[in-house]
Amino acid sequence: MFTKAAMRRLIARKRDGEALEREALLALIPAYMSDALDDAQMAAFLMACVLRGLNEEETAALTQAFVASGESLEIASDAPMLDKHSSGGVADTTSLIVVPLVAACGVRVGKLAGRALGHTGGTLDKLEAVPGVRTDLEPARFLAQVHDVGCAIAAQSERFVPADKRIYALRDAVAAVPSIGLIAASIVSKKIAGGASAIVYDVKTGNGAFMREPEQARELASLMVRSTRSFGRKAYALVSDMNEPLGASIGATLEMIEARDFLRGTRRDPRLQELCLALARAMLRLAEHPNPDAAIASALANGSAHARLERMLAAQGALPGALEALLPSPQRRVVTAPRAGFLSAIDTPALGEAARELEEHGGPGCGIIVAARIGARLQTGDTLAIVHGTDAKNLEIQAAFTITEHSFAARPLIRDEITR
Amino acid sequence: MFTKAAMRRLIARKRDGEALEREALLALIPAYMSDALDDAQMAAFLMACVLRGLNEEETAALTQAFVASGESLEIASDAPMLDKHSSGGVADTTSLIVVPLVAACGVRVGKLAGRALGHTGGTLDKLEAVPGVRTDLEPARFLAQVHDVGCAIAAQSERFVPADKRIYALRDAVAAVPSIGLIAASIVSKKIAGGASAIVYDVKTGNGAFMREPEQARELASLMVRSTRSFGRKAYALVSDMNEPLGASIGATLEMIEARDFLRGTRRDPRLQELCLALARAMLRLAEHPNPDAAIASALANGSAHARLERMLAAQGALPGALEALLPSPQRRVVTAPRAGFLSAIDTPALGEAARELEEHGGPGCGIIVAARIGARLQTGDTLAIVHGTDAKNLEIQAAFTITEHSFAARPLIRDEITR
């Protein structure tokens, strides 16, 4: 049994920069979950992990301990089931697009998704913008839908990984969030418990991401790939730019509309398209699909990906015609460039937060449509964004766009790939 | 008011290596003491302080907040009152000797002392080895005794510095003890609350000390001197070696006997004498005594220092003749050198712990008398130590002495002085 005295020695060792044994970390989590250890000891331990780091073996052990704290789904033996994860961004509708797209290519996708956090949007909130849609699928129903429809997007069951839930709340309360190892253990444990046989990770970097520095993002991506593989699952990660919103639309309903329109081919933002295709390709490759590029092109061109989105939403309770009926709020104002020049930076978190406030006050269909991309040449009065909602946020939104005199090279969208 | 959200931001700033404002630290402690903050947030904050450090201003602010958490004594206006502090060691009887010695030189001493901790002895336990002696003096009685007798040694009142008591217990539970800034705030706040106008600090370094490295010890000593001065008190510190027991005797009764015999001149260990004289001299200098060396020599030679110890103990309840009647346990065994060579190292904590166990099992008068000093040339069978007690600890105690072939230069006892 893990006593408070043993925990004190373990904290001291991590505080002094030692690497801890697998057995100790595997014993620590059940001791905490059974209240043999208190929050104060765990908080000090987590802060020591943040400041001293966790190596690959420690991260894998903690991940295993998290998985073991609750129920989990077995990997299906008949066919691969893919999952994808994004580390959180603004105007990131890739899950809404890629999940049905990959399913339309014949590969099952069972995605466990989250809620909006801080300035970032949540896939569950976007799905629920379609009247009738439920995301609280019981594990058995989730698996049955993946089997029947080919895909599902649901909230994590409360019965999975309870240790992560409790420890994440403690990390949040005591400012012990920013640790590559703790973040990786939290993310990977949930994916492992969800029963996916292969997982694609999209780690964001830039001013709108939780990992602002590309090196950190790459380190997290690489750690998650190695940790996932240690559980006998396939894995791939890419690092993508989040110095500006990924797609054009910010706000749950507006983003659901953007995903719908992307799949039916009426509007495809080039950056959003580049990332969706890269993610779908990676997922099909992990599933050993013989010809990913041709399958993706065909599913987008023949409408089967769009049809799969509608089937998935219907299976999760969408009212008939509800997806097609989604509309932006009719209250709209245009935010324009106050001077000529080049768009050199966008305050991505400011736009994410402004969109959330517009939705909170104005309801469904409110948010922001971004009309200018970094690197764009602007004249005074050109449209920077269209604001849907009741608040007078024009000046605040205009201030999120930095216009400078000189042109410069734009950043690549996909900054790194971890394939092995 | 200090909310949990404000605390989270403060933890994050310390986690990221920022220096915190005086106001924030002054608000933090009352918020914790009023239970507006929980132990988990405080534990994470303390761990961040351990790993990121506290600068001089932060340490002074925390010290002030600790003092403000309870009652404190005013500095007497009529005459200086000195205090001394040792950071804890083995066979360190300096307080029992220096307090009456300085009082016999005409300078008041009001010492607040502690209990045994880990392998180190506690001055209160040594005093209480004299039958009848009380150390739980109420503040008014403590001050009255200092006024009437010239000196007193007492436990810290429970009403002084309650924040330090609570935070020290939390630091101990969550392994957040080793921080120069937190240690300095804990020590200095108690001395300031005790009303001393001038304080002498003895910071130990070596294998028997809590600060093993001399650089750390010097840093702590220097920080305590500066912090003490920021409260308008005089201060001096020295760094002394604790790679071997300071005096010869380890164990409460044996150490009280050693102090008694030192003051009456029948037995004076040279290392103990060197440190006692240095501390007494520093205290007299801080009190602006015109001729410290002559006064000390006279008080030791004419018996007035020994008489002052007896008066102090009597004032604190000692039974008549009790000090003179103290005896080592009659159960004694000799531990001898297993081979010839030079005594090159002593496992000081091992001797401290062995002596505490001998006392626990054998009662008063048990412990260890160390008979060999580092650097000594030994023949096989020479006495290393005399063990008083019922346990068969000979092999364990013999193993604490390292004998090597080659001679070497001994370390100086006083390694550093911080006079300003």
Boltz contact constraints between the chains, C-beta under 6 A:
constraints:
  - contact:
      token1: [A, 8]
      token2: [B, 175]
      max_distance: 6.0
  - contact:
      token1: [A, 11]
      token2: [B, 175]
      max_distance: 6.0
  - contact:
      token1: [A, 12]
      token2: [B, 175]
      max_distance: 6.0
  - contact:
      token1: [A, 15]
      token2: [B, 175]
      max_distance: 6.0
  - contact:
      token1: [A, 39]
      token2: [B, 40]
      max_distance: 6.0
  - contact:
      token1: [A, 40]
      token2: [B, 39]
      max_distance: 6.0
  - contact:
      token1: [A, 40]
      token2: [B, 40]
      max_distance: 6.0
  - contact:
      token1: [A, 40]
      token2: [B, 43]
      max_distance: 6.0
  - contact:
      token1: [A, 40]
      token2: [B, 174]
      max_distance: 6.0
  - contact:
      token1: [A, 41]
      token2: [B, 174]
      max_distance: 6.0
  - contact:
      token1: [A, 43]
      token2: [B, 40]
      max_distance: 6.0
  - contact:
      token1: [A, 43]
      token2: [B, 43]
      max_distance: 6.0
  - contact:
      token1: [A, 43]
      token2: [B, 44]
      max_distance: 6.0
  - contact:
      token1: [A, 44]
      token2: [B, 43]
      max_distance: 6.0
  - contact:
      token1: [A, 44]
      token2: [B, 47]
      max_distance: 6.0
  - contact:
      token1: [A, 44]
      token2: [B, 174]
      max_distance: 6.0
  - contact:
      token1: [A, 44]
      token2: [B, 176]
      max_distance: 6.0
  - contact:
      token1: [A, 47]
      token2: [B, 44]
      max_distance: 6.0
  - contact:
      token1: [A, 47]
      token2: [B, 47]
      max_distance: 6.0
  - contact:
      token1: [A, 47]
      token2: [B, 48]
      max_distance: 6.0
  - contact:
      token1: [A, 48]
      token2: [B, 47]
      max_distance: 6.0
  - contact:
      token1: [A, 51]
      token2: [B, 51]
      max_distance: 6.0
  - contact:
      token1: [A, 174]
      token2: [B, 11]
      max_distance: 6.0
  - contact:
      token1: [A, 174]
      token2: [B, 40]
      max_distance: 6.0
  - contact:
      token1: [A, 174]
      token2: [B, 41]
      max_distance: 6.0
  - contact:
      token1: [A, 174]
      token2: [B, 44]
      max_distance: 6.0
  - contact:
      token1: [A, 175]
      token2: [B, 8]
      max_distance: 6.0
  - contact:
      token1: [A, 175]
      token2: [B, 11]
      max_distance: 6.0
  - contact:
      token1: [A, 175]
      token2: [B, 12]
      max_distance: 6.0
  - contact:
      token1: [A, 175]
      token2: [B, 15]
      max_distance: 6.0
  - contact:
      token1: [A, 176]
      token2: [B, 44]
      max_distance: 6.0
